[in-house]
Amino acid sequence: MKKRILSLAIVLAMFSCSSNETLEMQEEQNELLSKKEINSIINTSLQTTGDFNWTTQSAHTIWSAVKHGENILTIGYGNSKNQFARTTETSNIKNDLIQLVHSLEKTSAKGVSELHVDEIINVIDIRVTNKETIATLLKDSRVRYIEPGGYNFLDSDNQARSEGGSGCGYGSTTLSTNDYRTVSPGARVPWSFDAHNIPAAWNYSTGAGVTVAIIDSGLSPQQKWMNQYFNDGDSSGRTVQKYGTFVDSWWAWSNSYDGVNDKCGHGTKMAAVATAPRNNDNLPVGVAYNSNLVTYRAVENVIINDYHEKRGVVEALTALANRSDVKVISMSIGSPFNIGNVSDAIKYAHSKGKMILAAGGTSTSFTTWYGVIFPASMSETVAVTGVKEGEYDKCDVCHTGSKIDFTIQMQRTNGTDNKIPVLSYYDGQANYIGGSSVATATTAGIASLVWSKNPSWSREQVLQKMKEAADFYPNKHSEYGYGNIDALKAVQ
């Protein structure tokens, strides 16, 4: 009898230990990863592979990030990885997936779980709280990717910030006379334009008939030469249009757009270097001074990290994709790694024949290891970065790598380190701007010159001409792509 009691006690003890271990494992699995732990996973992937993909992560990691991001899960769906545009077939998939999430989450289809259902690309933003929902979706063949749409990787410990605080800056300054020369009827030509033979190219093309779109932080209402004086001096017969798709709210469910006006300063400078008028007021001129301009306030600053910034960029891209007049889209903004819905929107715009130029990356010294950032890392974009004057040496804060297509000289080597003169945020004033951002907008202007000279050409023909006019063609440099473009050669 004692043996039986002892044996039973041992069994009970073993069962108790096993149960405790199981409970501890379950608790561990249900415990959220901290933002620091999630960011460590992301940084490790970026350092070892150069990219990061949420869908390759565990359900627990994704669930943790979703919980840290207002429970927003972005679902890209379709029957193949490249089925990004909405069809009747994918509309049915969308409906099925929404019903599936409702059943797994035990929520009513009449509730507010659908944050956003895109009408053009195959993307849903939906509220998810259960890890089992994420695990199920990861196994579903109709799901191309899932991402924690509200998760903000770039917190205080991961700031890939451009100079000036996320690229923002309102300042104005007196330009050094060594950094420009004056041409008729009184416009200042930045030193970098001469370095790329842009003024000589104006004898063949000024960008007339081409519309350039800038997706950025918007356009300053104060700078008259980018508004009511857009047709000034030798610039005439063109239009400027302003739109806003950014929602400035901490509340994900808000749909109140923040307007069209620049509240950062970055978007104004990018629009100016690409299209500012050839004025008679001693102000910097843009590359394509007779092109039309469309600006979108889609982001708060140059980093695409907030949920509303992602959606803002997607809405801008899809709207521009469906405009027949828009040829060139310039994006001097980005993220350290791929964003699914933005990637889909870029593919959609690319499928419509748009040339999408993207900044290779501009960071402070401790984040330059990121390499070429997204979306410049995509094959559907033309990636641009900045180099120093007269030499192939990247600018002090510029990213380089095998994904780069072109370079622009934007940092002086005359002892001043001055960048490119542009119109500033404030009316009738100027400033300097550098990095891969200004290099991208400059290249967008050159693309407009080429397309204006050859209006019947396709994107591929325009891009090929730009390559042939660059320093390294027909080869491609491992860090600088085809190199600096000779704008004169590109339009001849």
C-alpha positions in Angstrom: 0.0 0.0 0.0 2.8 2.3 0.9 4.5 1.6 -2.5 1.2 2.4 -4.3 0.9 5.7 -2.3 4.6 6.5 -3.1 4.2 5.7 -6.7 1.1 7.9 -6.9 2.9 10.7 -5.2 5.8 10.5 -7.7 3.3 10.5 -10.7 1.5 13.4 -9.2 4.7 15.3 -8.7 5.9 14.6 -12.2 2.5 15.7 -13.6 2.6 18.8 -11.5 6.1 19.7 -12.8 5.1 19.0 -16.3 2.0 21.1 -16.0 3.9 24.0 -14.5 6.5 23.8 -17.3 3.7 23.8 -19.9 2.0 26.8 -18.3 5.3 28.7 -18.1 5.9 28.0 -21.8 2.4 29.1 -22.7 2.9 32.3 -20.6 6.2 32.9 -22.3 4.6 32.5 -25.7 1.8 34.8 -24.8 4.1 37.5 -23.4 4.6 40.4 -25.8 8.1 41.0 -27.2 9.2 44.6 -26.2 9.8 47.2 -28.9 13.4 46.9 -28.1 13.4 43.2 -28.8 11.4 43.6 -32.0 13.8 46.4 -33.2 16.7 44.2 -32.4 15.3 41.5 -34.8 14.8 44.1 -37.5 18.3 45.6 -37.1 19.9 42.2 -37.1 18.2 41.4 -40.4 19.1 44.7 -41.9 22.8 44.3 -40.9 23.0 40.7 -42.2 20.8 40.8 -45.3 20.3 44.4 -46.1 16.5 44.1 -45.8 13.7 42.9 -43.5 10.5 41.1 -44.3 7.7 40.8 -41.7 6.1 37.8 -43.4 9.2 35.7 -42.8 8.9 36.3 -39.0 7.1 34.2 -36.5 3.5 34.7 -35.6 4.6 35.7 -32.1 6.9 38.5 -33.4 4.3 39.9 -35.8 1.6 39.7 -33.1 3.8 41.5 -30.7 4.4 44.3 -33.2 0.7 44.5 -34.0 -0.1 44.9 -30.3 2.5 47.7 -30.2 0.9 49.3 -33.3 -2.7 49.9 -32.3 -3.7 46.3 -33.4 -3.5 47.2 -37.1 -2.6 44.4 -39.4 -2.0 45.1 -43.1 -2.9 42.2 -45.4 -1.7 42.0 -49.0 -3.7 39.4 -50.8 -3.9 37.7 -54.2 -3.3 34.4 -56.0 0.4 35.2 -56.7 3.0 37.4 -55.2 2.8 39.9 -58.0 -1.1 40.2 -58.1 -1.1 43.7 -56.6 -4.0 45.3 -58.6 -7.7 44.8 -57.8 -9.7 42.5 -60.1 -13.0 40.7 -59.7 -11.2 37.6 -58.7 -9.2 39.4 -56.0 -12.3 41.2 -54.8 -13.7 37.8 -53.9 -10.5 36.9 -52.1 -10.7 40.2 -50.2 -14.3 39.4 -49.0 -13.3 35.9 -48.0 -10.3 37.1 -45.9 -12.4 39.7 -44.1 -14.9 37.1 -43.2 -12.1 34.8 -42.1 -10.6 37.5 -39.8 -14.1 38.2 -38.4 -14.6 34.6 -37.5 -11.1 34.2 -35.9 -11.4 37.4 -34.0 -15.1 36.8 -33.2 -16.1 40.2 -34.3 -19.2 41.4 -36.2 -18.9 42.1 -39.9 -20.8 45.3 -39.0 -18.1 46.4 -36.6 -15.2 48.7 -37.1 -12.6 46.1 -37.6 -11.9 47.1 -41.2 -9.7 50.2 -40.9 -9.2 50.6 -44.7 -9.9 48.5 -47.8 -8.0 49.9 -50.8 -10.1 50.1 -54.0 -7.1 50.0 -56.4 -4.5 47.6 -54.9 -5.0 44.4 -53.1 -4.5 45.6 -49.5 -6.6 45.6 -46.4 -5.9 47.3 -43.0 -7.8 45.4 -40.3 -8.0 45.2 -36.6 -6.4 42.0 -35.2 -5.8 41.1 -31.5 -5.4 37.3 -31.5 -2.1 35.6 -32.3 -4.0 32.7 -33.8 -5.4 35.0 -36.5 -1.9 35.9 -37.6 -0.8 32.3 -37.5 -3.7 31.3 -39.7 -3.1 34.1 -42.2 0.6 33.2 -42.5 -0.4 29.8 -43.8 -3.1 31.0 -46.2 -2.0 30.8 -49.8 -4.2 33.8 -50.7 -2.1 36.1 -48.4 0.9 37.6 -50.2 2.1 39.3 -47.0 1.1 40.6 -43.6 2.6 43.5 -41.7 1.9 45.4 -38.5 0.7 48.5 -40.2 0.8 50.7 -37.1 4.2 49.6 -35.8 6.8 52.4 -35.7 10.3 51.0 -36.0 12.0 54.3 -36.1 11.7 55.3 -32.5 14.3 57.2 -30.5 16.8 54.4 -30.8 16.5 53.9 -34.5 16.5 57.3 -36.1 17.7 57.1 -39.7 17.2 60.9 -39.8 18.3 63.1 -42.6 20.2 66.3 -41.8 17.9 69.0 -40.3 15.8 66.6 -38.3 14.0 64.1 -40.5 14.8 66.3 -43.5 12.8 69.3 -42.2 14.0 72.8 -42.2 12.4 76.3 -42.8 15.6 78.4 -42.8 16.8 80.8 -45.4 20.3 82.1 -46.1 22.4 84.4 -48.2 23.9 82.3 -51.0 27.6 82.5 -51.7 28.3 84.1 -55.0 30.6 81.2 -55.8 27.7 78.8 -55.7 25.7 80.2 -58.6 25.8 82.3 -61.8 23.1 84.5 -63.2 21.4 83.9 -66.5 18.7 85.8 -68.3 16.3 87.1 -67.4 17.8 87.2 -63.9 17.7 83.6 -62.5 20.5 82.0 -60.5 21.9 78.8 -61.8 23.2 76.5 -59.1 26.8 75.3 -59.5 25.7 71.7 -59.6 23.6 72.4 -62.8 26.7 73.4 -64.7 28.4 70.3 -63.4 25.8 68.3 -65.2 25.5 70.5 -68.3 21.9 71.3 -67.5 22.0 75.0 -68.7 23.4 73.8 -72.1 20.5 71.2 -72.3 18.0 74.1 -72.0 18.9 75.0 -75.6 17.1 71.7 -76.6 14.5 71.2 -73.9 13.0 73.1 -70.9 10.6 70.4 -69.8 7.5 71.9 -71.5 4.6 69.5 -71.8 5.7 67.1 -69.1 4.2 66.9 -65.6 6.5 66.2 -62.7 5.0 64.9 -59.4 6.6 65.3 -56.0 5.4 63.0 -53.2 6.8 64.6 -50.1 5.7 66.9 -47.3 3.7 69.3 -49.5 4.3 72.8 -50.9 4.8 76.0 -49.0 2.0 78.5 -49.4 4.4 81.3 -48.6 6.8 80.8 -51.5 5.1 82.7 -54.3 7.5 81.5 -57.0 6.1 78.0 -56.4 2.6 79.3 -56.4 1.2 82.4 -58.0 4.5 83.3 -59.6 5.1 79.8 -61.0 4.9 81.3 -64.5 7.5 84.0 -64.1 10.4 85.2 -66.3 11.1 82.6 -69.0 8.7 80.1 -67.5 5.2 80.2 -69.0 2.1 78.2 -69.9 2.4 75.7 -67.1 0.4 74.7 -64.0 1.0 73.8 -60.4 -1.5 71.6 -58.5 -1.4 70.7 -54.8 -3.0 67.7 -53.1 -2.9 66.2 -49.6 -3.3 62.6 -48.5 -1.6 62.7 -45.1 -3.7 62.5 -41.9 -1.9 64.2 -39.0 -3.5 62.2 -36.2 -2.5 59.7 -33.5 -5.8 58.0 -34.0 -5.6 55.4 -36.8 -9.3 55.6 -37.6 -9.1 59.3 -38.5 -9.6 60.2 -42.1 -9.2 64.0 -41.8 -6.6 65.0 -44.3 -4.1 67.6 -43.1 -4.2 69.7 -46.3 -1.7 70.5 -49.0 0.6 72.9 -47.3 4.2 71.9 -46.4 4.8 71.8 -42.6 8.3 70.5 -42.9 10.1 72.5 -45.6 11.5 69.5 -47.4 8.8 69.1 -50.1 9.0 72.7 -51.1 12.8 72.4 -51.8 12.4 69.2 -53.8 9.7 70.8 -55.9 11.8 73.9 -56.4 15.0 72.1 -57.5 13.0 70.2 -60.1 10.7 72.9 -61.4 11.3 76.4 -60.0 10.7 79.1 -62.6 13.5 80.7 -64.6 12.7 84.0 -62.9 13.9 87.6 -63.2 14.2 88.1 -59.4 17.7 86.7 -58.7 16.4 83.4 -57.2 17.5 79.8 -57.9 16.0 78.2 -61.0 14.8 74.6 -61.3 16.0 72.0 -63.7 12.8 71.6 -65.7 11.6 75.2 -65.5 8.8 74.8 -68.0 7.4 71.6 -66.7 4.0 71.3 -64.9 4.1 70.4 -61.2 1.9 68.3 -59.0 2.7 68.1 -55.3 1.4 65.7 -52.7 1.5 66.2 -48.9 1.7 62.5 -48.2 4.1 62.4 -45.2 5.0 64.5 -42.2 8.8 64.2 -43.0 11.2 62.2 -45.1 10.8 58.9 -43.1 7.8 56.8 -44.1 7.0 55.1 -40.7 3.7 56.3 -39.4 0.5 54.4 -40.4 -1.0 57.5 -41.9 2.2 58.2 -43.9 2.1 54.8 -45.4 -1.5 55.2 -46.5 -0.8 58.8 -47.6 2.0 57.6 -49.9 -0.1 54.8 -51.3 -3.0 57.1 -52.1 -0.7 59.6 -53.8 1.0 56.9 -55.9 -2.3 55.3 -57.1 -3.8 58.7 -57.9 -0.8 59.7 -59.9 -0.6 56.4 -61.6 -4.1 57.0 -63.1 -3.2 60.4 -64.5 -2.2 60.3 -68.1 -0.4 63.7 -68.0 2.0 62.6 -65.2 5.2 61.2 -66.5 7.7 61.5 -63.7 7.2 60.8 -60.0 9.9 61.9 -57.5 10.1 60.4 -54.0 12.9 61.9 -51.8 11.5 59.9 -48.9 11.9 56.3 -47.7 12.2 53.6 -45.1 15.1 51.3 -44.0 13.1 48.3 -45.3 10.2 47.3 -47.5 6.6 48.5 -46.8 4.2 46.1 -48.4 1.3 48.5 -49.4 3.8 51.2 -50.6 5.6 48.5 -52.6 2.3 47.5 -54.2 1.4 51.1 -55.1 4.8 51.6 -56.7 4.3 48.5 -58.8 0.9 49.8 -59.8 2.3 53.2 -60.9 5.2 51.4 -62.7 2.7 49.3 -64.5 1.1 52.5 -65.8 4.4 53.6 -67.4 5.5 56.2 -64.8 9.2 56.8 -64.1 9.5 56.7 -60.3 12.7 58.2 -58.9 13.6 57.4 -55.3 16.3 58.6 -52.9 19.0 56.1 -52.0 19.2 57.3 -48.5 20.5 60.3 -46.4 21.4 59.6 -42.8 23.4 60.7 -39.8 26.7 58.9 -39.5 25.5 56.2 -37.2 22.8 54.9 -39.6 24.6 55.1 -43.0 25.1 51.3 -42.7 21.5 50.9 -43.8 22.6 50.9 -47.4 20.1 51.8 -50.2 16.8 52.3 -48.5 13.3 51.5 -49.6 11.7 52.2 -52.1 15.0 53.0 -54.0 15.9 49.4 -53.4 13.0 48.3 -55.6 13.7 47.3 -59.3 10.6 49.4 -60.3 12.3 52.6 -59.1 15.3 54.7 -60.3 17.6 55.0 -57.3 19.7 58.2 -57.0 22.3 59.3 -54.5 24.6 62.3 -54.0 28.3 62.6 -54.6 30.9 65.3 -54.0 31.8 67.8 -56.7 34.2 66.6 -59.3 34.8 63.2 -57.8 33.2 59.9 -57.1 33.1 60.1 -53.3 29.6 59.9 -51.7 28.4 62.9 -49.8 29.1 62.9 -46.1 25.6 61.6 -45.3 24.6 59.7 -48.5 24.0 56.0 -49.0 25.5 54.0 -51.9 25.3 50.5 -53.1 24.5 48.1 -56.0 20.9 49.3 -56.2 21.9 52.9 -57.1 21.3 53.9 -60.8 22.5 57.5 -60.9 24.4 60.1 -59.0 24.3 63.9 -58.8 27.1 66.2 -57.6 25.6 68.1 -54.6 28.4 68.7 -52.1 31.2 71.2 -52.9 34.8 70.4 -52.6 36.0 74.0 -52.6 36.4 74.0 -48.8 32.9 75.1 -48.0 31.0 71.8 -48.3 28.0 73.9 -49.5 25.2 72.0 -51.1 22.7 73.0 -53.9 21.1 76.4 -53.8 17.2 76.2 -54.0 14.2 78.3 -53.2 13.4 78.1 -49.5 10.1 77.8 -47.6 9.8 81.5 -47.3 8.8 83.9 -50.1 11.5 85.2 -52.3 14.3 83.6 -50.3 16.8 80.8 -50.9 18.7 78.1 -49.0 20.9 75.1 -49.5 19.8 71.5 -49.6 21.9 68.3 -49.9 21.8 64.6 -49.6 20.2 61.9 -51.9 17.0 63.9 -51.6 18.1 66.8 -53.8 20.0 64.4 -56.1 16.7 62.6 -56.7 14.7 65.7 -57.4 17.5 67.0 -59.8 17.4 63.7 -61.7 13.6 63.9 -61.9 14.1 67.3 -63.6 16.6 65.8 -66.1 14.1 63.0 -66.9 11.5 65.7 -67.6 13.9 67.4 -70.0 14.5 64.2 -71.9 10.8 63.3 -72.1 9.9 66.8 -73.2 12.4 66.5 -76.1 11.0 63.1 -77.0 7.3 63.2 -76.0 6.4 60.0 -77.8 9.0 57.9 -76.0 8.2 55.3 -73.4 9.7 55.3 -69.9 12.2 52.6 -71.0 13.4 54.8 -73.9 13.8 57.8 -71.7 15.7 55.8 -69.0 18.0 54.3 -71.6 18.9 57.7 -73.0 19.7 58.8 -69.4 21.9 55.8 -68.9 23.8 56.4 -72.2 24.4 60.0 -71.1 26.0 58.9 -67.8 29.7 58.4 -67.0 30.0 54.7 -66.5 27.7 53.5 -69.3 27.5 50.7 -70.5 28.9 49.4 -67.3 27.4 49.9 -63.8 29.5 50.9 -60.8 29.0 48.8 -57.7 28.3 51.9 -55.6 27.3 54.7 -58.0 25.3 52.9 -60.7 25.8 54.6 -64.1 27.2 57.7 -62.4 26.7 61.4 -63.1 24.3 62.3 -66.0 25.4 64.8 -68.7 22.0 66.5 -69.3 23.2 68.0 -72.6 24.1 64.6 -74.0 20.8 63.2 -72.7 18.7 65.6 -74.8 20.8 65.7 -77.9 
